[in-house]
């Protein structure tokens, strides 16, 4: 009897040991997977190609970007000024286009981002936002050195929910504000004429590790302030069902016209990115991908109508008469398509693509600088009712010696139906200076362009861009 009890006790001990071994070998329960972490998305146009953070700490992840370019316009403008671009601003000069310093804060559920910007973009981008002239204070000066600045809170629900308040990148138009993340340097009309930043609040909801739904409540369409009283609202859906595919759907509604509170703007921006071929170890062709973006938008009310109405002459002195009973056409259609081919273990790439933009009403066209800007007697017309159509092509060769460095040589050609780009005579003065180049005794430029002088605007611009882009 005692022997039987001993054997039974041994069996119980062995069973307990087996159970303990099984429990120890089982994986720890894990929370929801981090969004998009399951795949390799470094190939995306408009996304970072870094696979890890160079420097990271418990509470702060720093970021440092440098974007240098030398751009040569074959129009050879004597004032070295490039018109109609948010990527290149000066011709035949070495340019510090962008210097970004900052990073991400993460303390428990609290999150935030502060990213300063210096260089030409710190002036070139804010000048496209005239909402800063609404009321007192110089909003463009106050905000120009901030590319992103927000604080927020992370909720551990679903696969994550983030609520952020401040200034953040819009990503409408697919191309990223930061050139390090793009296949090309000079974006097509679609990206260059849609917002780079928003001011307000956003909520990012991740129902799964493949899907993001982002909601916006913002001041307006790339504005620091608001033109009218209603805020802008919008959303973006980022869906990545497979490692080789990304679908982005965005929409925006707001009232963004000075002195026209009844004029409503609607815009939808949709992109499809596909990776067709992927052999990263190949020393020949190693990857092929494409990105297609299609935009449709319009304004309605207070004298304009979507996809109907009159289109006035392309003349700054003869604006169309836009009234409620006889509205002018005001809408936007654009598209861009790019193919990118990688070679030698993704160390080199070749880009080919382009796009077009049709914008009756010119409400989204980037306006020229200097004496060619609207309001000048011989400048480019920004009148409601005028039309604009343009198309562009781009080709480049890029070298990626490391995850942190991109060297790019690009050719970009743009054409418009109306004289728009800076010709050889420039857009600022007869000798290339803002005020005519006549010097006073104290060596300052004192006299402006003489009466009758006209900025030299042409329909075509062909330029070469050599860029060195770095990210820490």
C-alpha positions in Angstrom: 0.0 0.0 0.0 2.8 2.4 0.9 4.6 1.5 -2.3 1.5 2.3 -4.3 1.1 5.7 -2.6 4.7 6.5 -3.3 4.3 5.7 -7.0 1.2 7.8 -7.1 3.0 10.7 -5.5 5.8 10.4 -8.1 3.3 10.4 -10.9 1.7 13.6 -9.6 5.2 15.2 -9.3 6.0 14.3 -12.8 2.7 15.7 -14.1 3.3 18.9 -12.3 6.8 19.2 -13.8 5.4 18.6 -17.3 2.8 21.3 -16.8 5.4 23.7 -15.5 7.6 23.1 -18.5 4.6 23.7 -20.9 3.7 27.0 -19.2 7.3 28.2 -19.3 7.6 27.4 -23.0 4.4 29.2 -24.0 4.9 32.7 -25.4 4.0 35.7 -23.3 0.7 37.2 -24.2 1.3 40.2 -26.5 -0.8 43.3 -27.2 -1.9 44.4 -30.7 0.9 44.5 -33.3 2.4 48.0 -34.0 0.8 49.4 -37.2 2.7 48.4 -40.4 5.5 46.8 -38.5 4.7 43.5 -40.1 6.1 44.4 -43.5 8.9 46.3 -45.3 7.6 49.6 -46.5 10.9 51.4 -47.1 10.1 51.4 -50.8 7.2 53.8 -50.6 7.1 57.2 -52.3 6.6 59.7 -49.5 7.8 57.4 -46.7 11.1 57.0 -44.9 13.5 54.3 -46.1 15.3 54.0 -42.8 14.9 50.6 -41.1 15.9 51.8 -37.6 16.5 55.0 -35.7 20.2 56.0 -35.7 19.8 57.4 -32.1 17.0 56.6 -29.7 16.4 57.2 -26.0 13.7 56.3 -23.5 12.0 59.7 -23.8 13.2 61.3 -27.0 14.0 60.2 -30.6 16.1 62.9 -32.4 15.9 63.7 -36.1 18.3 65.8 -38.1 17.7 66.5 -41.9 19.9 68.4 -44.3 18.8 69.1 -47.9 21.3 70.8 -50.2 20.7 71.4 -53.9 22.2 73.1 -56.9 19.5 73.9 -59.5 20.2 75.2 -63.0 17.3 76.6 -65.0 18.0 76.6 -68.7 16.0 79.9 -68.9 19.0 81.5 -67.1 16.9 84.1 -65.2 19.2 87.1 -64.4 17.7 87.3 -60.9 18.3 83.6 -60.2 14.7 83.3 -59.2 12.6 80.1 -59.9 8.9 80.5 -60.1 6.1 78.0 -59.3 8.0 75.5 -57.1 8.1 74.6 -53.4 11.3 72.5 -53.8 13.6 74.8 -55.7 13.8 78.6 -55.3 17.1 79.8 -56.8 18.9 79.0 -60.1 22.7 78.7 -60.6 23.4 78.8 -56.8 24.2 76.3 -54.1 21.2 76.3 -51.9 20.5 75.2 -48.3 16.9 74.3 -49.1 16.1 72.7 -45.8 17.7 72.2 -42.4 15.5 70.3 -39.9 16.3 69.8 -36.3 14.1 68.2 -33.6 12.5 64.9 -32.9 9.8 63.0 -31.1 9.0 63.0 -27.4 7.4 59.9 -25.8 6.7 59.8 -22.0 4.2 57.1 -21.1 1.0 57.9 -23.0 2.1 61.5 -23.6 3.6 62.2 -27.0 4.8 65.2 -28.9 7.0 66.4 -31.8 9.0 69.5 -32.3 10.8 69.9 -35.6 12.4 73.2 -36.5 13.0 74.3 -40.1 15.7 76.6 -41.5 16.8 77.4 -45.0 14.8 78.5 -48.1 11.8 76.4 -47.4 11.3 78.3 -44.1 10.5 81.4 -46.2 9.2 79.8 -49.4 6.4 77.7 -47.9 5.0 80.4 -45.5 4.8 83.0 -48.3 2.1 80.8 -50.0 -0.2 81.3 -46.9 -1.8 84.7 -47.0 -4.2 83.9 -44.1 -1.4 85.4 -41.9 -2.6 88.8 -43.1 -6.0 88.3 -41.4 -6.0 90.7 -38.5 -3.0 91.8 -36.5 0.3 90.0 -35.7 2.7 88.5 -38.1 1.7 84.8 -38.1 4.1 83.8 -40.9 7.1 85.1 -39.0 5.9 83.5 -35.8 5.5 80.1 -37.4 7.9 80.0 -40.3 10.7 78.2 -38.4 8.4 75.4 -37.3 7.6 72.6 -39.8 6.0 70.4 -37.1 5.1 71.2 -33.5 2.4 69.3 -31.7 1.5 67.5 -28.4 -0.8 64.6 -28.0 -1.9 61.5 -26.1 -1.7 57.8 -27.1 -4.6 55.5 -26.2 -4.0 51.7 -26.0 -7.2 50.9 -27.8 -7.6 48.8 -30.9 -4.1 48.9 -32.5 -3.6 52.4 -31.1 -5.3 55.8 -31.1 -3.4 59.1 -31.2 -4.9 62.6 -30.6 -2.5 65.5 -31.5 -3.0 69.3 -31.4 -0.6 71.7 -33.2 1.0 71.9 -36.6 1.7 68.7 -38.5 2.4 67.6 -42.1 -0.6 67.0 -44.3 0.6 64.4 -46.8 -2.1 65.4 -49.2 -0.5 65.0 -52.6 1.5 61.9 -51.7 5.0 63.5 -51.8 6.4 64.1 -48.3 7.4 67.6 -47.2 10.9 66.1 -46.4 12.8 65.3 -49.6 14.6 62.4 -48.0 11.4 60.4 -48.2 10.6 61.0 -51.9 11.5 59.2 -55.1 11.9 62.6 -56.9 13.0 66.0 -55.9 10.7 68.4 -57.9 7.2 67.2 -57.3 4.5 67.3 -60.0 1.8 70.0 -60.0 -0.5 67.7 -57.9 1.8 67.8 -54.9 3.3 71.3 -55.3 -0.2 72.8 -55.3 -1.8 70.9 -52.4 -1.0 71.5 -48.7 2.3 70.7 -47.0 1.0 71.4 -43.5 -2.1 71.7 -41.4 -2.7 73.6 -38.1 -5.3 72.2 -35.7 -6.2 68.8 -34.4 -6.0 65.3 -35.8 -7.0 61.9 -34.5 -5.2 58.8 -35.8 -7.2 55.6 -35.4 -5.6 52.2 -36.1 -8.4 49.5 -36.3 -5.8 47.0 -37.4 -2.0 46.9 -38.1 -2.8 47.4 -41.8 -5.2 50.3 -41.6 -5.1 54.0 -40.4 -8.0 56.3 -40.3 -7.0 60.0 -39.7 -9.5 62.8 -39.0 -8.7 66.5 -39.2 -10.2 69.6 -37.6 -8.0 72.4 -38.8 -7.7 76.2 -39.5 -7.8 75.7 -43.2 -6.0 74.6 -46.4 -2.3 75.1 -45.6 -3.1 78.1 -43.4 -1.7 79.4 -40.1 -5.0 81.3 -39.5 -8.5 81.1 -40.9 -9.9 83.3 -43.7 -13.5 82.9 -42.5 -15.2 81.6 -39.4 -15.7 77.9 -40.2 -12.9 75.4 -39.6 -11.7 73.0 -42.2 -12.5 69.3 -41.8 -11.1 66.2 -43.5 -9.9 62.7 -43.3 -7.3 60.3 -44.7 -7.4 56.5 -45.0 -4.1 54.6 -45.3 -4.6 51.0 -46.1 -1.7 48.5 -46.6 -3.3 45.0 -47.2 0.0 43.6 -48.5 3.6 44.5 -48.3 3.6 45.4 -52.0 0.6 47.7 -51.9 -0.6 50.9 -50.3 -3.9 52.8 -50.9 -4.4 56.4 -49.6 -7.7 58.1 -49.8 -8.0 61.8 -48.5 -10.7 64.4 -48.6 -11.1 68.0 -47.3 -13.9 70.6 -47.0 -13.4 74.2 -45.9 -14.1 77.9 -46.6 -10.7 79.2 -47.7 -11.3 82.4 -49.7 -10.9 85.8 -48.3 -14.1 87.8 -48.1 -16.2 84.9 -49.5 -17.5 83.0 -46.4 -20.2 81.3 -48.6 -17.6 79.8 -51.0 -17.0 76.2 -50.0 -13.9 74.2 -51.1 -13.9 70.4 -51.6 -10.9 68.4 -52.5 -10.2 64.7 -52.8 -6.7 63.2 -53.2 -6.2 59.5 -53.8 -3.1 57.4 -54.4 -2.2 53.8 -55.2 1.3 52.5 -54.8 2.3 49.1 -56.0 5.6 47.2 -55.8 5.8 44.8 -58.8 9.2 43.2 -58.3 11.4 42.7 -55.3 14.8 40.9 -55.2 16.8 43.0 -52.7 19.9 40.8 -53.0 20.2 41.1 -56.7 23.1 43.0 -58.2 21.0 43.7 -61.3 17.4 45.0 -61.2 16.4 44.6 -57.6 13.0 46.4 -57.3 10.2 48.1 -59.4 7.4 50.2 -58.0 4.9 52.8 -59.2 2.8 55.5 -57.6 -0.4 57.0 -59.1 -2.2 60.0 -57.6 -5.4 61.5 -58.8 -7.0 64.7 -57.5 -10.4 66.3 -58.0 -11.6 69.4 -56.3 -13.8 72.5 -56.7 -15.2 75.6 -55.0 -18.9 76.5 -55.0 -20.8 79.6 -54.0 -20.2 83.4 -53.9 -19.8 83.8 -57.6 -18.1 80.5 -58.6 -19.4 77.2 -59.7 -17.9 73.7 -60.0 -17.3 72.3 -63.5 -19.5 74.9 -65.1 -19.7 78.7 -65.6 -17.5 81.1 -67.5 -13.8 81.1 -67.8 -12.3 84.6 -68.3 -9.4 85.7 -70.3 -5.8 85.0 -69.1 -5.3 88.7 -68.6 -4.7 90.5 -65.3 -6.4 93.6 -66.6 -9.6 91.8 -67.8 -11.0 89.6 -65.0 -14.2 87.7 -65.6 -17.3 89.1 -63.9 -18.2 86.4 -61.4 -21.6 86.8 -59.9 -24.2 84.5 -58.3 -26.4 84.8 -61.4 -23.3 84.4 -63.8 -20.7 82.3 -61.9 -17.2 81.6 -63.0 -15.8 78.0 -63.3 -13.7 77.1 -60.3 -12.4 73.5 -60.1 -9.2 71.4 -60.0 -8.2 68.1 -61.8 -4.8 66.7 -61.7 -2.8 63.4 -61.8 0.7 62.2 -61.6 2.3 58.8 -62.3 5.8 57.7 -61.4 7.8 54.5 -62.0 10.9 53.9 -59.9 13.5 51.2 -60.7 16.1 50.1 -58.2 19.4 48.4 -59.0 22.4 46.7 -57.3 20.8 45.7 -54.0 18.7 48.9 -54.0 21.8 51.1 -53.9 20.8 53.0 -57.1 17.4 54.0 -58.6 16.0 55.5 -61.8 12.8 57.5 -61.8 10.5 58.3 -64.8 7.2 60.1 -64.6 5.2 63.3 -64.6 1.7 64.7 -64.4 -0.7 67.5 -65.3 -3.0 70.0 -63.6 -6.1 71.8 -64.9 -7.3 74.6 -62.5 -10.0 77.0 -63.9 -10.1 79.9 -61.4 -6.5 79.4 -60.4 -7.4 79.2 -56.8 -4.7 76.6 -56.1 -2.0 77.8 -58.5 1.3 78.8 -56.8 1.7 82.5 -57.5 5.0 83.9 -58.9 7.3 86.1 -56.8 8.6 89.6 -57.3 7.0 91.9 -59.8 5.3 88.9 -61.4 3.1 88.3 -58.4 -0.7 89.1 -58.6 -1.5 92.8 -57.9 1.5 94.0 -59.8 0.6 96.0 -63.0 2.3 93.5 -65.3 2.2 90.4 -63.2 0.6 87.0 -63.5 -3.2 87.0 -63.2 -4.7 85.5 -60.1 -8.2 86.7 -60.9 -11.1 84.4 -60.4 -12.4 83.1 -63.7 -8.9 82.8 -65.3 -7.8 79.3 -66.4 -4.6 77.4 -66.0 -3.3 74.1 -67.5 0.1 72.7 -67.1 2.0 69.4 -67.5 5.4 68.2 -66.4 7.9 65.3 -66.7 10.8 64.2 -64.5 13.7 61.8 -64.7 16.4 61.2 -62.1 19.2 58.9 -61.1 19.7 58.4 -57.3 22.5 56.8 -55.3 22.0 55.6 -51.8 25.4 55.0 -50.3 23.8 54.4 -46.9 20.4 54.6 -45.2 21.2 58.2 -44.2 22.4 59.7 -47.5 20.8 60.3 -50.9 22.6 61.8 -53.9 20.3 62.7 -56.8 20.6 64.1 -60.3 17.2 65.1 -61.7 15.9 66.8 -64.9 12.4 68.4 -64.6 10.5 70.0 -67.4 7.3 72.0 -66.9 4.9 73.6 -69.4 1.9 75.9 -68.8 -0.7 77.3 -71.2 -0.1 80.8 -70.0 3.3 82.5 -69.5 4.1 81.6 -65.9 7.8 80.7 -65.4 10.7 83.0 -65.0 12.4 83.7 -68.3 15.9 85.2 -68.9 14.8 88.7 -67.9 13.7 87.5 -64.4 10.7 88.6 -62.4 12.2 91.3 -60.0 13.9 94.1 -62.0 15.7 94.9 -65.3 19.1 93.9 -63.9 17.9 91.2 -61.6 17.6 93.1 -58.4 14.3 93.8 -56.6 14.6 97.6 -56.9 16.4 98.1 -60.2 20.0 97.9 -59.1 20.7 101.7 -58.8 22.9 102.3 -55.8 22.6 105.2 -53.4 25.7 106.7 -51.7 25.3 104.2 -48.8 25.5 101.3 -51.3 21.9 100.2 -50.8 19.6 99.5 -53.7 17.2 102.4 -53.7 15.2 102.7 -56.9 12.6 100.2 -58.1 11.9 98.9 -61.6 11.2 101.7 -64.0 7.7 102.4 -65.3 6.8 100.1 -68.1 9.2 97.3 -67.2 7.6 93.9 -67.3 8.7 90.6 -65.7 9.8 88.1 -68.2 7.3 85.2 -68.0 7.5 82.2 -70.3 5.5 79.0 -70.8 8.3 76.5 -70.4 10.9 75.7 -67.7 13.6 73.1 -68.0 15.9 72.6 -65.1 18.6 70.3 -63.7 18.8 69.6 -60.0 21.8 68.1 -58.2 20.8 67.3 -54.5 22.6 65.9 -51.5 20.1 64.8 -48.8 21.0 63.6 -45.3 19.0 62.2 -42.4 20.4 61.2 -39.0 
